[in-house]
Amino acid sequence: MKSLNRSLILNLIRSKGTISRAEIAKQTKLTPPTVTNIVNELLVEGLVEEGHAGPSNGGRKPIMLRINTANFFVIGIDVGEKKIRFAVTDLNANIIGRQTVRLAEAVTKDQLVQTIMKQIYMLVDESAISFAKILGIGIGMHGIVDHEKGIAVFAPNLNMKNIPLKELLEKEFHIPVKVENDVRAMALGESWFGNGADYEDIVCINVGYGIGAGIIMKNRLFRGQHGVAGEIGHTVIDLNGPACSCGNYGCLQAIAANDGMKAYVIKQMALGRNTIISSLVNGNLEKVSGKVIHQAALAGDALAMEVLENSGRYLGASIANLINVLNPERIIIGGGISRAGAYILDPIIKVVEQRALNAEAKKTSIVQSKLKDKATLIGAVTLVLADLFSINYESPKQVI
């Protein structure tokens, strides 16, 4: 019970910004002595600090309490297909230090874990903070994740299975570790600090080398019975489509993500289409990417604009299906391909307006990620913050 009351008070202080002891007692319905005892503990621990005097209706002005955001830190890690991003933040997810490491082509599980450990030590050292001040490590990992055991069950683009990240890192650093699917982490980050902050039901979609969705319903992450909810990149949209990395054919990811766009460009060039994309990569077609295609589109290249529009249309059809099934308040688009902005967002919105079931669904808010390339990184940090502040894990907006 004491632990629940502690979380209740911490979450209320965080959500209000500043609040008095008397107001905490009033809103939580806890007795003033209970509030005083717990607050005193939080003050001693340094999680909470006293600020200015608040307004008074007569008599002594109350001392306002606030979260001591700069006294403790969180490490966030975004493990992608090509690189790993690291950050250390304060308790408001403001980045204090940041690093990025590219992964070797055939990296092994041991090499991956050793790279993560090495960079954590380097990041903490360069940020000039003590491990004693780090409350936790959050990891956003692509693929299927067992969040309870902290295991990366299957990372298809790294061709790895069953990486016990939580166990290995907690043994090394003696700090709590949270592991979650990267897009779910992104969704949690957007829900706390991004374009999902004012919504209870959102779907965040990451479009890059892969495509996945993080689903939040009533402020809680939705994973499904077996942890694969949101894997829209592996929903089939063309029965006769190209092979996908998952072993199926015609998946959304195989058509609308980075490699699908690249394959389309190369095929069209082989058919004689005129484009500046070849010159942008100096004739090396292996370097064709979503970024290069966007660059060509900005220069007015017809093929590049066509590729982005096609990707947007396929995404729009899948998003319309999601809206018809889940009916969220807002869709948030992130990932590298989302940087193409209107080139990809406009066809998404157009198809949704054509295919969603009713007038309200057709007008579902669809926006780009506010956190952009930091979305999964901030989301990984939020995994730890959610555990610290929320009465129920993943429910950050609980306000008494």
C-alpha positions as CSV (number, residue, x, y, z in Angstrom):
1,M,0.0,0.0,0.0
2,K,2.8,2.4,0.8
3,S,4.4,1.8,-2.6
4,L,1.0,2.5,-4.3
5,N,0.6,5.7,-2.3
6,R,4.2,6.8,-3.1
7,S,3.5,6.3,-6.8
8,L,0.2,8.1,-6.5
9,I,1.9,11.1,-5.0
10,L,4.9,11.1,-7.4
11,N,2.6,10.9,-10.4
12,L,0.4,13.7,-9.1
13,I,3.4,16.0,-8.5
14,R,4.7,15.3,-12.0
15,S,1.3,15.8,-13.7
16,K,0.6,19.1,-11.9
17,G,4.1,20.6,-12.2
18,T,3.9,22.2,-8.7
19,I,1.5,21.3,-5.9
20,S,1.3,21.7,-2.1
21,R,1.1,19.0,0.5
22,A,-2.4,20.0,1.4
23,E,-3.6,19.8,-2.2
24,I,-2.0,16.4,-2.6
25,A,-3.9,15.2,0.5
26,K,-7.1,16.7,-0.9
27,Q,-6.8,15.2,-4.4
28,T,-5.5,11.7,-3.3
29,K,-7.8,11.5,-0.2
30,L,-4.7,10.4,1.8
31,T,-4.4,11.6,5.3
32,P,-2.1,14.7,5.8
33,P,0.4,12.7,8.0
34,T,0.6,10.0,5.3
35,V,1.3,12.6,2.7
36,T,3.9,14.4,4.9
37,N,5.8,11.1,5.6
38,I,6.0,10.1,2.0
39,V,6.9,13.6,0.8
40,N,9.7,13.7,3.4
41,E,11.1,10.4,2.1
42,L,11.0,11.7,-1.5
43,L,12.7,14.9,-0.4
44,V,15.5,12.9,1.4
45,E,15.9,10.7,-1.7
46,G,16.1,13.8,-3.9
47,L,13.3,12.9,-6.2
48,V,11.2,15.8,-5.1
49,E,12.2,19.3,-4.1
50,E,10.6,22.3,-2.5
51,G,10.0,25.4,-4.6
52,H,8.3,28.8,-4.1
53,A,5.5,29.6,-1.7
54,G,2.1,29.1,-3.2
55,P,-1.0,31.3,-3.0
56,S,-2.9,31.4,0.3
57,N,-6.5,32.1,1.3
58,G,-5.3,33.5,4.6
59,G,-2.7,32.3,6.9
60,R,0.7,30.7,6.1
61,K,1.5,30.3,2.4
62,P,2.1,26.6,1.4
63,I,5.4,25.5,0.1
64,M,5.0,24.1,-3.4
65,L,6.6,20.7,-4.4
66,R,8.0,19.7,-7.7
67,I,9.9,16.8,-9.3
68,N,13.7,17.3,-9.0
69,T,14.2,16.6,-12.6
70,A,17.9,17.4,-12.8
71,N,19.0,15.2,-9.8
72,F,18.5,11.8,-11.5
73,F,18.9,10.4,-15.0
74,V,17.7,7.8,-17.4
75,I,19.5,6.0,-20.2
76,G,17.6,5.4,-23.4
77,I,18.7,3.1,-26.2
78,D,17.3,2.7,-29.7
79,V,18.5,-0.5,-31.3
80,G,17.8,-0.3,-35.0
81,E,18.6,-2.4,-38.1
82,K,21.7,-0.3,-39.1
83,K,22.7,1.6,-36.0
84,I,22.2,2.0,-32.2
85,R,21.3,5.4,-30.7
86,F,22.1,6.2,-27.0
87,A,21.0,9.1,-24.8
88,V,21.1,10.0,-21.2
89,T,18.3,12.4,-20.1
90,D,16.9,14.1,-17.0
91,L,13.5,13.1,-15.6
92,N,11.8,15.4,-18.2
93,A,13.4,13.5,-21.0
94,N,15.7,16.4,-21.9
95,I,18.8,15.0,-23.5
96,I,22.0,15.5,-21.6
97,G,24.3,13.4,-23.7
98,R,23.9,11.4,-27.0
99,Q,25.8,8.9,-29.1
100,T,25.2,6.9,-32.3
101,V,27.1,3.7,-33.3
102,R,26.7,2.0,-36.7
103,L,26.4,-1.8,-36.6
104,A,28.6,-4.1,-38.7
105,E,26.9,-6.0,-41.5
106,A,27.1,-9.4,-39.8
107,V,27.1,-8.4,-36.1
108,T,26.6,-11.3,-33.6
109,K,24.5,-11.3,-30.5
110,D,27.6,-11.2,-28.3
111,Q,29.0,-8.3,-30.3
112,L,25.7,-6.4,-30.1
113,V,25.5,-6.8,-26.3
114,Q,29.2,-5.8,-25.8
115,T,28.7,-2.8,-28.0
116,I,25.7,-1.7,-25.9
117,M,27.6,-2.1,-22.7
118,K,30.7,-0.3,-24.0
119,Q,28.7,2.7,-25.2
120,I,26.8,2.9,-21.9
121,Y,30.1,3.3,-20.0
122,M,31.3,5.9,-22.5
123,L,28.1,7.8,-22.4
124,V,28.0,8.0,-18.6
125,D,31.6,9.0,-18.5
126,E,31.3,11.7,-21.1
127,S,28.1,13.1,-19.5
128,A,30.0,13.4,-16.2
129,I,27.3,11.7,-14.1
130,S,27.4,8.9,-11.6
131,F,25.8,5.5,-12.1
132,A,24.2,6.0,-8.6
133,K,22.1,8.8,-10.2
134,I,20.8,6.6,-13.0
135,L,17.3,5.3,-12.3
136,G,17.1,2.9,-15.2
137,I,17.9,1.9,-18.7
138,G,15.2,1.7,-21.3
139,I,15.7,-0.1,-24.6
140,G,13.6,0.1,-27.8
141,M,14.4,-3.0,-29.9
142,H,13.1,-3.7,-33.3
143,G,11.2,-7.0,-33.8
144,I,9.3,-9.1,-31.3
145,V,10.1,-8.5,-27.7
146,D,9.1,-10.2,-24.4
147,H,8.7,-7.0,-22.3
148,E,8.2,-8.9,-19.1
149,K,11.4,-10.9,-19.3
150,G,13.3,-8.2,-21.2
151,I,14.2,-10.6,-24.1
152,A,14.5,-9.6,-27.7
153,V,12.7,-12.7,-29.0
154,F,13.2,-12.1,-32.7
155,A,15.0,-9.3,-34.5
156,P,14.4,-10.2,-38.1
157,N,16.6,-7.5,-39.8
158,L,19.5,-8.4,-37.5
159,N,18.7,-12.2,-37.9
160,M,18.9,-12.7,-34.1
161,K,16.7,-14.6,-31.6
162,N,16.4,-14.7,-27.9
163,I,18.8,-12.0,-26.7
164,P,18.4,-11.7,-22.8
165,L,19.1,-7.9,-22.8
166,K,17.5,-7.2,-19.3
167,E,19.3,-10.1,-17.6
168,L,22.7,-9.2,-19.1
169,L,22.6,-5.5,-18.6
170,E,21.2,-5.7,-15.1
171,K,24.0,-8.1,-14.2
172,E,26.6,-5.7,-15.6
173,F,25.2,-2.3,-14.3
174,H,23.0,-3.3,-11.3
175,I,20.4,-0.9,-12.7
176,P,16.7,-1.7,-13.6
177,V,16.4,-2.4,-17.4
178,K,13.2,-2.2,-19.4
179,V,13.0,-3.6,-22.9
180,E,10.2,-3.0,-25.4
181,N,9.5,-3.2,-29.1
182,D,10.9,0.0,-30.7
183,V,7.6,1.2,-32.2
184,R,5.8,0.7,-29.0
185,A,8.5,2.7,-27.2
186,M,8.0,5.4,-29.9
187,A,4.3,5.4,-29.2
188,L,4.8,5.7,-25.4
189,G,7.3,8.6,-26.0
190,E,4.8,10.4,-28.3
191,S,2.1,9.8,-25.7
192,W,4.1,11.5,-23.0
193,F,6.2,14.1,-24.8
194,G,5.0,14.3,-28.4
195,N,2.0,14.7,-30.6
196,G,0.0,12.1,-28.6
197,A,0.1,14.0,-25.3
198,D,-3.5,15.1,-25.5
199,Y,-5.0,11.9,-26.7
200,E,-6.0,8.6,-25.0
201,D,-6.2,6.4,-28.2
202,I,-3.3,6.7,-30.7
203,V,-1.5,4.6,-33.2
204,C,2.1,5.5,-34.0
205,I,3.5,4.1,-37.2
206,N,7.2,3.9,-38.0
207,V,8.2,3.8,-41.6
208,G,11.8,3.2,-42.5
209,Y,13.6,0.0,-43.3
210,G,10.6,-1.7,-41.8
211,I,7.1,-0.7,-40.9
212,G,5.5,-1.3,-37.5
213,A,2.8,0.3,-35.3
214,G,2.6,1.0,-31.6
215,I,-0.9,1.1,-30.3
216,I,-2.0,2.9,-27.2
217,M,-5.6,2.5,-26.0
218,K,-7.0,4.4,-23.0
219,N,-3.4,5.5,-22.3
220,R,-2.1,1.9,-22.1
221,L,0.2,0.1,-24.5
222,F,-1.6,-2.7,-26.4
223,R,0.5,-5.7,-27.2
224,G,-2.0,-8.5,-28.0
225,Q,-2.0,-12.0,-26.6
226,H,1.4,-13.0,-28.1
227,G,3.1,-9.6,-28.3
228,V,2.7,-9.1,-32.1
229,A,0.0,-6.5,-32.1
230,G,0.9,-3.6,-34.4
231,E,3.0,-5.6,-36.9
232,I,1.2,-4.0,-39.8
233,G,4.4,-4.2,-41.9
234,H,3.7,-7.9,-42.2
235,T,0.0,-7.6,-43.2
236,V,-0.4,-8.7,-46.8
237,I,-1.6,-6.0,-49.2
238,D,-0.7,-7.7,-52.5
239,L,-1.1,-11.5,-52.8
240,N,1.2,-11.5,-55.8
241,G,3.7,-9.1,-54.3
242,P,7.4,-9.4,-53.7
243,A,9.0,-11.6,-51.0
244,C,9.3,-10.1,-47.5
245,S,12.0,-10.7,-44.9
246,C,9.3,-12.6,-42.8
247,G,8.9,-15.3,-45.4
248,N,5.6,-14.2,-46.8
249,Y,4.8,-12.4,-50.0
250,G,3.2,-9.1,-50.7
251,C,3.6,-7.6,-47.2
252,L,3.2,-3.8,-46.7
253,Q,6.8,-3.6,-45.6
254,A,8.1,-5.3,-48.8
255,I,6.3,-2.7,-50.9
256,A,6.1,0.6,-49.0
257,A,9.3,0.6,-46.9
258,N,12.8,1.5,-47.8
259,D,13.8,-1.7,-49.7
260,G,10.5,-1.8,-51.5
261,M,10.9,1.7,-52.8
262,K,14.4,1.0,-53.8
263,A,13.4,-2.1,-55.7
264,Y,10.7,-0.1,-57.6
265,V,13.2,2.6,-58.6
266,I,15.7,0.1,-59.9
267,K,13.0,-1.8,-61.9
268,Q,11.8,1.5,-63.4
269,M,15.3,2.5,-64.3
270,A,15.9,-0.9,-66.0
271,L,12.7,-0.1,-68.1
272,G,14.3,3.1,-69.3
273,R,12.7,5.7,-67.0
274,N,14.6,9.0,-66.8
275,T,15.6,10.0,-63.3
276,I,18.2,12.0,-61.4
277,I,18.4,9.3,-58.7
278,S,21.2,7.5,-60.5
279,S,23.4,10.6,-60.5
280,L,22.6,11.3,-56.8
281,V,24.2,7.9,-55.9
282,N,26.9,8.2,-58.5
283,G,25.6,5.2,-60.4
284,N,25.7,2.9,-57.4
285,L,22.1,1.7,-57.1
286,E,22.8,-0.1,-53.9
287,K,22.9,3.4,-52.3
288,V,19.3,4.2,-53.3
289,S,17.3,4.9,-50.2
290,G,14.3,6.7,-49.0
291,K,16.5,9.7,-48.2
292,V,17.9,9.8,-51.7
293,I,14.4,9.4,-53.2
294,H,13.1,12.3,-51.1
295,Q,16.1,14.4,-52.2
296,A,15.2,13.7,-55.9
297,A,11.6,14.5,-55.3
298,L,12.5,17.9,-53.9
299,A,14.4,18.5,-57.1
300,G,11.2,17.7,-59.1
301,D,12.1,14.2,-60.2
302,A,8.9,12.5,-61.5
303,L,9.9,9.0,-60.7
304,A,10.9,9.9,-57.1
305,M,7.6,11.7,-56.5
306,E,5.7,8.7,-58.0
307,V,7.6,6.3,-55.6
308,L,6.7,8.3,-52.6
309,E,3.1,8.7,-53.7
310,N,2.8,4.9,-54.2
311,S,4.3,4.2,-50.8
312,G,1.8,6.7,-49.3
313,R,-1.1,5.1,-51.0
314,Y,-0.3,1.6,-49.7
315,L,0.3,3.0,-46.3
316,G,-3.0,4.9,-46.5
317,A,-4.9,1.7,-47.3
318,S,-3.3,-0.1,-44.3
319,I,-4.0,2.9,-42.0
320,A,-7.6,3.0,-43.2
321,N,-7.9,-0.7,-42.2
322,L,-6.4,0.2,-38.8
323,I,-8.9,3.0,-38.3
324,N,-11.8,0.8,-39.3
325,V,-10.7,-1.8,-36.7
326,L,-9.3,0.3,-33.8
327,N,-10.9,3.7,-34.4
328,P,-8.1,5.7,-32.7
329,E,-8.2,9.5,-32.1
330,R,-4.9,10.2,-33.9
331,I,-2.4,8.5,-36.2
332,I,1.2,9.6,-35.8
333,I,3.7,8.8,-38.6
334,G,7.4,8.6,-37.8
335,G,10.6,7.0,-39.1
336,G,13.0,8.0,-41.8
337,I,10.5,7.8,-44.7
338,S,8.2,10.2,-42.8
339,R,10.7,13.0,-43.4
340,A,9.4,13.2,-47.0
341,G,6.5,15.1,-45.4
342,A,3.7,16.0,-47.8
343,Y,5.0,13.7,-50.5
344,I,3.9,10.8,-48.4
345,L,1.5,12.3,-46.0
346,D,-0.9,13.7,-48.6
347,P,-1.6,10.4,-50.3
348,I,-2.0,8.7,-46.9
349,I,-4.7,11.2,-45.9
350,K,-6.3,11.0,-49.4
351,V,-6.7,7.2,-49.3
352,V,-7.9,7.3,-45.7
353,E,-10.6,9.8,-46.7
354,Q,-11.7,7.4,-49.5
355,R,-11.6,4.2,-47.5
356,A,-12.5,4.8,-43.9
357,L,-16.0,3.8,-43.0
358,N,-17.8,7.0,-41.9
359,A,-17.4,10.8,-41.9
360,E,-15.8,10.9,-38.5
361,A,-13.3,8.1,-39.2
362,K,-12.4,9.7,-42.6
363,K,-11.3,12.8,-40.6
364,T,-9.1,11.0,-38.2
365,S,-6.1,13.2,-37.3
366,I,-3.0,12.1,-39.1
367,V,0.2,13.9,-38.3
368,Q,4.0,13.5,-38.3
369,S,6.0,12.6,-35.2
370,K,6.9,15.6,-33.1
371,L,9.9,13.7,-31.7
372,K,11.1,12.8,-35.2
373,D,14.4,10.7,-35.2
374,K,14.4,10.9,-31.3
375,A,11.0,9.2,-31.0
376,T,12.2,5.7,-30.1
377,L,15.1,7.0,-28.0
378,I,12.7,9.2,-25.9
379,G,10.3,6.4,-25.9
380,A,12.9,4.1,-24.4
381,V,13.5,6.7,-21.7
382,T,9.8,6.9,-21.1
383,L,9.7,3.1,-20.3
384,V,11.7,3.9,-17.2
385,L,9.8,7.1,-16.4
386,A,6.4,5.3,-16.7
387,D,7.5,2.7,-14.2
388,L,8.7,5.5,-11.8
389,F,5.7,7.8,-12.0
390,S,2.6,5.9,-13.0
391,I,0.2,4.2,-10.6
392,N,-0.3,1.5,-13.3
393,Y,2.7,1.0,-15.6
394,E,2.2,2.7,-19.0
395,S,-0.7,4.9,-17.8
396,P,1.0,8.3,-17.6
397,K,-2.1,10.5,-17.7
398,Q,-3.7,9.2,-14.5
399,V,-4.7,12.4,-12.7
400,I,-6.7,12.0,-9.5
